[in-house]
Amino acid sequence: MESWKSYLSADPTEWLLEKNNPSIRYFTLHDLLEKPWTDPEVTEAKQDIMKTGVVPAILAKQKKEGYWETPERFYSAKYKGTVWQLMILAEHGADENNDNIQKACEFILASSQDLESGGFAYSSSARTGGGRHSEVVPCLTGNLVWSLIRLGYLGDPRLQQGIKWITTYQRFDDGIIEVPRGWPYDRLKTGCLGKHTCHMGAVKTLKAVAEIPEKKQSDAVKQTIEKGVEYLLVHHVFKSSHNLNRVPKPGWLKFGFPLMYQTDVLEILGILTKLGYKDERMQEAIDVVISKQDNEGRWMLENTFNGRYQVNIEQKEKPSKWITLHALRILKRFYSDKKKK
């Protein structure tokens, strides 16, 4: 098999290793160059994440109680509220042991997690505390479970309840005749969990359980992963499963970072390849990724919410280190000689 680098126009690794983006340098050293997390260069980059760039800029705007903006608008302040900052911090490899990071995690667990089901809601309940039971949604649950795992909460019983919500309630339906009844399906039957599962919710919840190390995956988690993966493969990543000539949302072909509750081809391939999948139904999406690089082996930021974040992240229509890193990870995993799933 050809080396994964043979699919590149040029090798952008040195560009990714520049010290002006310590998060990119940190992940490049480990994910592409395969240096252990304990390597001095890797640990130095990890320390630098908290000293320069996006992470300290976001933390500088945090309130002393752990939230951003106002406490009640932790979700609705798009994309400056606490939910969105946690996601960005997790994406950037922020230090889970940092006091301000822990304050933010504790704030969102207390404000957004439904005490009854373990899922995450987009507003708080004044009556019971925690997230409002009637406002739990899959994409938010997936995003926060993923973020909290990345920020060191996998062993926390509250996070385990969030995982249980996903394995209990998340569905991967592809145009079924009748929607299941009961909570939460009655409320979400016209969108998130209707006759055809919302693609974004499916991606975000699968992304969350895919973040759990294989040795720590319960049988329920493994079953959810299998169902979620097959759902994405039936859709060839970004197509209509009932008409593979149709792309339901052309925006999925425009690569962005960070994506918030949206998704794209790059994020989906990242999840599938992280799980070790190299199915032929992924090939057209892989070809899309390869086709988007420039002559220097770099990828553009095509989609962004810049101007709506606490801190702008890269520049639209300019070469993006984040998009390039994600693309290289995918190609490295997909074209490695490890056994295919």
PyMOL commands that set and color helices and strands:
alter all, ss='L'
color gray80, all
select helices_A, chain A and resi 4-7+13-16+22-32+40-49+54-59+71-73+82-91+99-112+133-135+138-150+157-169+185-188+199-210+214-216+219-234+250-253+265-274+280-291+321-334
alter helices_A, ss='H'
color red, helices_A
select strands_A, chain A and resi 299-300+319-320
alter strands_A, ss='S'
color yellow, strands_A
deselect
rebuild
show_as cartoon
